[in-house]
Amino acid sequence: MGKSATSETTITPEALKKYLESMGKKDVEILRVHPLGQDTQEGLKAYGYGRPLAVHFRSGQHEESWVIRTMSPDPFGHERRADRAEAIFLAFDTFKGFPRHIQPIAIGAFDENSDLIPMASGEPFFVTQYVDGELYAHDLHEMQKLEKARPLDLKRAEAMAIYQAELHHNKVSAQLYGRCLRDTLGAGEGIFGQLDSYPSDHPTITPQRLQKMEQLCSTWRWKLKSKATRACQTHGDFHPFNILFREENDFSMLDCSRGGIGEAADDVSCLTLNYLFFSLAERKNFSGALKESWEIFWKTYIDKTNDTEIYNVIPLFYTWRVLVVANPMWYPNLDAGIRETLFLFAEKLLRGEPFDPMHINSYLELS
């Protein structure tokens, strides 16, 4: 996830001089460097991240003053480097042209040697490696019509469970659990963002129904806050379109999300709901090869983790995933009865009905 800005990483006059010259300044001489909000300190030294740093310098015959602004991690939505990058990009775009406001000059990044690297101010991009393979969604499409799972189907569901169990075994700071819950509800991609994207004139999923669901989800967040020791490494978007299989059980993951840290139920719900969803969309019930894959996944995951507490945690996360797959924006052609079945499933869990994955059909009201 990249190197975080910490107090151990310093900004030196030498690095500032190199940066200013990379920005087109000639024959730079650093005159003074000092944090804003403190008295100007004589002499030159190294400074850490987190406070605006005034840099007074001479370039040729002209003296100028710039301010280098950085952010330190904090628990208010800036734990991740990506959070801090977002805040800096937003400040750059907001300051520019704002009446009587200081104006931005440039955006940059620090490399691993604490050198300042200029960045373009346009849209960002990043580059990844390429891996070959076929989306796991292809398997699920094939299983939609199968009454019985093929051996490879079961092996792959088992492999997914083992991978998640090993991933979730990596525990992280309990302080990050609150961020996970907050993002699950309040992020644009989370529950509130999904609720806001529903049409206001849907015949059965009315604004009043969505508001009730939102209130129940908020209650669940407070209920789960006491379970912070569950914080672990997660993928964050573990659906079949983010899994590439090659031969047998050889696979690669795509698009790890939400900082790679959260609640195990996030990953478990994301994958298993797709077994349910693919079956309902094709068969109008939960049966056949996809139900067998659901069962082998759950059995293997619990055998590997002994995490039966997940049954008491997963309702909030199943609700999130239901709001995605039942959303008319994403799946406008989904059968109305199946959309209702999914919503009723989530609402039952939110109301506190005990969850047992081996009796999943008892939660489904099929029309």
Backbone torsions as a table, in degrees:
resi	resn	phi	psi	omega
1	MET	NA	5.5	175.6
2	GLY	90.8	165.6	-178.1
3	LYS	-80.9	134.4	178.6
4	SER	-87.9	152.2	172.7
5	ALA	-73.3	120.9	179.8
6	THR	-131.7	169.8	-179.9
7	SER	-66.8	-15.6	-179.6
8	GLU	-77.9	-20.1	179.8
9	THR	-91.9	129.6	-172.3
10	THR	-119.1	158.1	177.3
11	ILE	-110.0	115.4	-174.6
12	THR	-106.0	156.2	175.7
13	PRO	-58.2	-35.3	179.0
14	GLU	-63.4	-41.9	178.7
15	ALA	-68.0	-37.9	177.7
16	LEU	-63.5	-41.9	179.0
17	LYS	-61.4	-44.8	179.8
18	LYS	-62.2	-41.1	179.9
19	TYR	-65.0	-47.4	-178.8
20	LEU	-60.3	-37.3	178.7
21	GLU	-71.1	-32.1	175.6
22	SER	-69.0	-20.2	178.1
23	MET	-90.6	9.0	174.6
24	GLY	99.1	0.5	177.3
25	LYS	-78.4	139.3	-174.9
26	LYS	-104.3	142.0	173.1
27	ASP	48.3	54.8	-174.2
28	VAL	-72.5	134.1	171.4
29	GLU	-125.0	119.7	178.4
30	ILE	-76.6	123.1	-178.0
31	LEU	-93.8	-52.4	-179.9
32	ARG	-147.5	148.7	173.8
33	VAL	-135.9	129.7	178.7
34	HIS	-158.3	146.3	175.3
35	PRO	-68.3	139.0	174.4
36	LEU	-70.0	145.3	-177.6
37	GLY	91.0	-2.5	174.7
38	GLN	-125.5	159.9	175.6
39	ASP	-61.8	144.0	177.4
40	THR	-58.8	128.8	-179.9
41	GLN	-96.7	130.2	178.4
42	GLU	-72.4	149.3	179.0
43	GLY	84.1	176.5	-176.9
44	LEU	-117.9	140.8	178.8
45	LYS	-151.0	-178.9	177.1
46	ALA	-95.6	146.3	-179.6
47	TYR	-126.4	153.4	179.5
48	GLY	-94.7	-177.7	-179.8
49	TYR	-78.2	162.3	166.3
50	GLY	110.9	-16.7	178.7
51	ARG	-128.1	146.2	174.7
52	PRO	-59.7	135.5	-175.7
53	LEU	-118.4	115.0	178.3
54	ALA	-78.9	130.8	179.4
55	VAL	-121.6	114.6	177.5
56	HIS	-103.8	126.9	-173.9
57	PHE	-145.6	161.5	174.9
58	ARG	-112.9	133.1	175.1
59	SER	-126.6	108.8	-172.8
60	GLY	65.5	-122.2	-179.3
61	GLN	-97.7	3.0	-172.4
62	HIS	-112.3	140.1	173.2
63	GLU	-102.0	137.1	179.6
64	GLU	-136.3	163.3	175.8
65	SER	-135.7	125.5	175.2
66	TRP	-118.1	165.0	175.3
67	VAL	-122.9	125.2	175.3
68	ILE	-95.2	118.4	-176.6
69	ARG	-109.6	129.3	177.4
70	THR	-131.6	170.4	178.8
71	MET	-129.6	143.3	171.3
72	SER	-97.6	154.9	174.6
73	PRO	-61.6	143.8	173.3
74	ASP	-149.1	165.9	-175.6
75	PRO	-82.8	12.7	-177.1
76	PHE	-106.4	46.6	178.2
77	GLY	86.4	18.3	179.2
78	HIS	-126.7	26.7	-179.7
79	GLU	-66.7	-35.0	-173.0
80	ARG	-95.9	150.1	175.5
81	ARG	-57.4	-37.3	179.1
82	ALA	-62.6	-35.2	176.4
83	ASP	-60.7	-45.0	-177.0
84	ARG	-69.7	-35.5	176.0
85	ALA	-63.9	-41.4	178.4
86	GLU	-60.0	-45.1	-178.5
87	ALA	-63.5	-39.0	-179.2
88	ILE	-70.1	-43.0	177.4
89	PHE	-62.4	-40.7	179.6
90	LEU	-64.6	-41.4	178.2
91	ALA	-62.2	-43.7	179.6
92	PHE	-58.6	-47.4	-177.6
93	ASP	-70.1	-32.0	-177.3
94	THR	-78.5	-41.8	-179.0
95	PHE	-61.8	-37.4	-170.7
96	LYS	-63.0	116.3	177.2
97	GLY	82.3	-0.7	-179.2
98	PHE	-71.8	133.8	-174.1
99	PRO	-57.2	130.1	174.8
100	ARG	59.2	23.4	-177.8
101	HIS	-104.5	148.7	171.7
102	ILE	-57.0	144.0	-175.1
103	GLN	-102.0	143.1	179.1
104	PRO	-76.2	152.2	179.3
105	ILE	-110.8	-46.5	-176.0
106	ALA	-162.4	163.6	171.4
107	ILE	-115.3	141.2	178.2
108	GLY	-146.5	179.4	177.3
109	ALA	-139.9	153.3	175.4
110	PHE	-94.3	133.2	175.2
111	ASP	-87.4	-175.4	-175.0
112	GLU	-67.7	-14.6	177.3
113	ASN	-98.1	10.2	-178.9
114	SER	69.3	17.0	172.5
115	ASP	-79.8	145.7	-179.3
116	LEU	-90.3	121.9	-176.8
117	ILE	-110.9	121.5	177.8
118	PRO	-64.6	146.6	176.1
119	MET	-125.3	150.2	173.5
120	ALA	-67.6	153.9	-178.0
121	SER	-95.2	6.7	178.0
122	GLY	-84.0	-161.9	-178.8
123	GLU	-65.3	135.4	179.9
124	PRO	-78.6	161.3	173.7
125	PHE	-150.2	163.0	170.3
126	PHE	-144.8	161.3	-172.2
127	VAL	-117.3	138.8	176.9
128	THR	-124.5	169.9	172.5
129	GLN	-73.2	164.1	175.8
130	TYR	-107.4	134.1	172.2
131	VAL	-127.6	145.5	179.8
132	ASP	-85.4	163.2	177.5
133	GLY	149.0	176.0	179.8
134	GLU	-121.0	136.2	-177.1
135	LEU	-59.6	139.4	176.9
136	TYR	-60.3	-24.5	177.1
137	ALA	-58.4	-29.6	177.3
138	HIS	-62.0	-42.4	177.2
139	ASP	-61.0	-44.2	-177.7
140	LEU	-65.3	-36.5	176.0
141	HIS	-62.4	-42.3	179.4
142	GLU	-66.1	-37.6	-178.4
143	MET	-70.2	-18.5	-177.6
144	GLN	-55.7	-33.1	-175.5
145	LYS	-100.3	0.4	-175.4
146	LEU	-94.6	130.4	176.6
147	GLU	-74.7	-29.8	-178.3
148	LYS	-131.3	138.1	-179.1
149	ALA	-69.2	142.4	173.6
150	ARG	-77.4	157.8	178.9
151	PRO	-53.5	-39.8	-179.3
152	LEU	-67.2	-34.1	177.7
153	ASP	-60.2	-44.5	-179.2
154	LEU	-69.5	-38.4	178.2
155	LYS	-62.3	-40.3	-177.7
156	ARG	-73.0	-38.6	175.2
157	ALA	-62.6	-40.5	177.6
158	GLU	-64.4	-41.4	178.8
159	ALA	-62.3	-37.8	177.6
160	MET	-63.7	-41.1	-179.5
161	ALA	-66.7	-42.0	179.6
162	ILE	-65.4	-42.6	178.9
163	TYR	-60.2	-47.3	-180.0
164	GLN	-64.2	-41.3	-179.7
165	ALA	-60.1	-43.1	179.5
166	GLU	-68.4	-38.7	178.6
167	LEU	-63.6	-45.9	-175.5
168	HIS	-74.5	-13.7	175.5
169	HIS	-68.0	-21.1	-178.9
170	ASN	-81.5	95.9	-177.4
171	LYS	-78.6	151.4	-179.1
172	VAL	-130.8	179.1	-177.7
173	SER	-57.3	129.5	179.4
174	ALA	-60.4	-23.3	-179.5
175	GLN	-63.5	-22.5	-177.4
176	LEU	-82.9	-8.7	-178.5
177	TYR	-67.4	-38.6	178.1
178	GLY	-60.8	-38.3	178.1
179	ARG	-63.4	-41.7	178.3
180	CYS	-58.5	-49.2	-179.3
181	LEU	-63.9	-41.5	-179.5
182	ARG	-63.4	-42.2	178.8
183	ASP	-68.2	-36.5	179.7
184	THR	-58.7	-38.8	177.9
185	LEU	-86.6	-55.2	-162.2
186	GLY	-93.0	-13.5	-178.6
187	ALA	-70.1	156.8	179.6
188	GLY	-58.9	-31.2	177.2
189	GLU	-89.0	-5.2	-176.8
190	GLY	-87.1	-160.3	-173.0
191	ILE	-62.5	-46.1	-179.2
192	PHE	-64.5	-40.3	178.2
193	GLY	-63.4	-40.6	177.7
194	GLN	-66.0	-43.5	179.0
195	LEU	-58.9	-41.1	-179.2
196	ASP	-66.2	-21.3	-175.8
197	SER	-87.8	-5.9	179.6
198	TYR	-75.7	144.0	178.2
199	PRO	-66.8	145.7	-177.2
200	SER	-78.9	-10.9	-175.4
201	ASP	-112.1	20.9	178.9
202	HIS	-66.3	138.6	-173.0
203	PRO	-66.2	-29.8	-177.9
204	THR	-119.2	-33.3	178.6
205	ILE	-91.9	80.4	-172.7
206	THR	-84.7	163.1	174.6
207	PRO	-56.3	-35.4	179.3
208	GLN	-65.6	-39.0	178.9
209	ARG	-67.7	-41.0	179.0
210	LEU	-66.4	-38.5	179.0
211	GLN	-63.4	-41.2	178.1
212	LYS	-62.9	-41.4	178.1
213	MET	-63.3	-41.4	178.7
214	GLU	-60.3	-43.3	180.0
215	GLN	-63.9	-41.1	178.0
216	LEU	-64.9	-39.5	179.4
217	CYS	-64.4	-39.8	178.3
218	SER	-63.8	-39.1	175.7
219	THR	-62.3	-40.8	179.0
220	TRP	-64.2	-35.9	179.1
221	ARG	-60.0	-44.4	179.6
222	TRP	-68.4	-33.1	177.0
223	LYS	-64.3	-37.5	-175.2
224	LEU	-86.6	-13.4	-177.8
225	LYS	-59.2	-26.6	-179.6
226	SER	-76.4	-4.4	-176.4
227	LYS	-104.0	33.5	-172.4
228	ALA	-64.3	-20.8	178.7
229	THR	-69.6	-7.7	176.9
230	ARG	-79.4	-8.1	-177.3
231	ALA	-54.7	131.4	-175.7
232	CYS	-153.3	174.0	174.5
233	GLN	-71.1	134.6	178.8
234	THR	-137.4	162.1	173.4
235	HIS	-81.5	-45.6	174.4
236	GLY	94.3	-12.0	177.3
237	ASP	-155.2	56.4	-167.2
238	PHE	-85.0	63.6	178.1
239	HIS	-107.9	166.2	-171.0
240	PRO	-68.0	-9.7	175.0
241	PHE	-89.3	0.6	176.0
242	ASN	-114.2	16.7	-179.3
243	ILE	-125.7	123.7	179.1
244	LEU	-110.1	117.5	176.9
245	PHE	-100.9	145.7	170.6
246	ARG	-114.3	-125.1	179.3
247	GLU	-76.6	138.4	175.0
248	GLU	49.8	-115.4	-175.9
249	ASN	-105.4	18.1	178.8
250	ASP	-82.4	115.4	-175.6
251	PHE	-142.9	162.1	173.8
252	SER	-130.6	152.0	179.5
253	MET	-102.6	146.7	175.3
254	LEU	-115.0	152.3	162.0
255	ASP	54.2	51.8	168.2
256	CYS	-54.1	136.0	-169.9
257	SER	-130.5	169.0	173.5
258	ARG	55.5	36.4	173.0
259	GLY	81.5	-1.4	178.4
260	GLY	70.8	16.8	-177.6
261	ILE	-138.0	136.2	177.9
262	GLY	173.5	-133.6	-175.4
263	GLU	-114.9	132.2	-178.0
264	ALA	-55.3	-34.8	-178.8
265	ALA	-61.3	-23.4	176.3
266	ASP	-59.3	-54.0	-178.4
267	ASP	-67.1	-43.1	-177.7
268	VAL	-62.5	-45.6	-179.1
269	SER	-66.3	-38.1	-176.2
270	CYS	-62.6	-46.2	-179.6
271	LEU	-74.2	-49.9	-173.0
272	THR	-66.4	-32.9	178.0
273	LEU	-62.7	-28.3	178.3
274	ASN	-70.4	-32.1	172.0
275	TYR	-59.5	-45.5	179.2
276	LEU	-65.1	-48.4	-175.3
277	PHE	-62.6	-46.0	-179.1
278	PHE	-62.8	-36.8	178.7
279	SER	-69.7	-47.8	179.7
280	LEU	-60.4	-41.2	-176.4
281	ALA	-63.4	-31.9	-177.3
282	GLU	-99.3	-42.9	-169.3
283	ARG	-103.1	-12.2	-175.9
284	LYS	65.0	16.7	174.2
285	ASN	-158.2	175.4	179.1
286	PHE	-111.0	103.8	-176.1
287	SER	-158.0	-179.2	173.1
288	GLY	73.3	-152.9	-173.6
289	ALA	-62.7	-35.7	-178.5
290	LEU	-69.2	-36.6	176.5
291	LYS	-68.8	-37.6	175.4
292	GLU	-61.9	-39.0	178.2
293	SER	-65.5	-41.9	174.1
294	TRP	-54.6	-48.7	-175.4
295	GLU	-66.1	-43.8	-179.0
296	ILE	-69.0	-34.6	176.1
297	PHE	-61.4	-53.8	-176.2
298	TRP	-61.8	-43.5	-178.8
299	LYS	-61.9	-46.1	-178.6
300	THR	-65.5	-43.4	-177.5
301	TYR	-62.4	-45.9	-179.4
302	ILE	-68.7	-37.7	176.6
303	ASP	-60.3	-38.0	-176.4
304	LYS	-81.0	-28.7	-173.1
305	THR	-110.1	-23.5	-171.3
306	ASN	56.5	24.6	-175.2
307	ASP	-91.8	72.9	177.2
308	THR	-76.2	-14.3	175.9
309	GLU	-62.5	-22.7	-178.8
310	ILE	-59.3	-28.1	178.3
311	TYR	-60.5	-30.4	-178.0
312	ASN	-89.7	-3.7	-176.3
313	VAL	-110.1	-30.9	-167.1
314	ILE	-69.9	-20.0	-179.4
315	PRO	-53.4	-41.5	179.7
316	LEU	-62.1	-38.8	-175.1
317	PHE	-79.9	-34.4	171.9
318	TYR	-63.0	-37.4	178.1
319	THR	-60.3	-44.9	178.9
320	TRP	-57.2	-47.9	-176.7
321	ARG	-70.2	-33.8	174.8
322	VAL	-62.4	-41.2	-179.9
323	LEU	-62.3	-24.4	176.2
324	VAL	-78.6	-56.7	-172.3
325	VAL	-73.9	-21.4	177.5
326	ALA	-92.6	2.7	-174.9
327	ASN	-77.0	122.5	178.6
328	PRO	-59.4	-23.8	178.0
329	MET	-66.6	-42.5	-177.3
330	TRP	-86.0	-36.3	-177.0
331	TYR	-130.4	73.2	-175.1
332	PRO	-66.9	-22.9	-176.4
333	ASN	-97.7	6.9	179.2
334	LEU	-64.5	136.2	178.9
335	ASP	-54.3	134.1	-176.3
336	ALA	-59.7	-37.3	179.5
337	GLY	-66.0	-36.8	178.7
338	ILE	-70.1	-38.8	177.0
339	ARG	-59.6	-42.3	179.2
340	GLU	-67.6	-39.6	178.0
341	THR	-59.0	-43.8	179.8
342	LEU	-64.7	-42.0	-179.8
343	PHE	-65.5	-42.1	179.5
344	LEU	-64.3	-36.6	176.2
345	PHE	-59.0	-49.2	179.7
346	ALA	-63.8	-42.2	-177.4
347	GLU	-66.0	-36.8	176.2
348	LYS	-61.2	-45.9	-178.9
349	LEU	-65.2	-40.8	179.8
350	LEU	-63.9	-31.8	179.9
351	ARG	-77.4	-3.6	173.0
352	GLY	102.5	10.6	177.6
353	GLU	-64.9	125.6	-176.8
354	PRO	-57.8	137.4	-175.1
355	PHE	-100.6	131.2	174.2
356	ASP	-134.7	108.8	-174.8
357	PRO	-63.3	-22.5	-179.9
358	MET	-77.9	-7.2	176.4
359	HIS	-125.2	41.9	-174.0
360	ILE	-58.4	-35.6	-175.3
361	ASN	-67.9	-18.5	177.8
362	SER	-70.5	-14.5	-179.9
363	TYR	-94.5	-7.2	-172.2
364	LEU	-102.1	125.6	174.1
365	GLU	-103.6	103.7	-175.1
366	LEU	-98.7	131.9	179.3
367	SER	-89.9	NA	NA
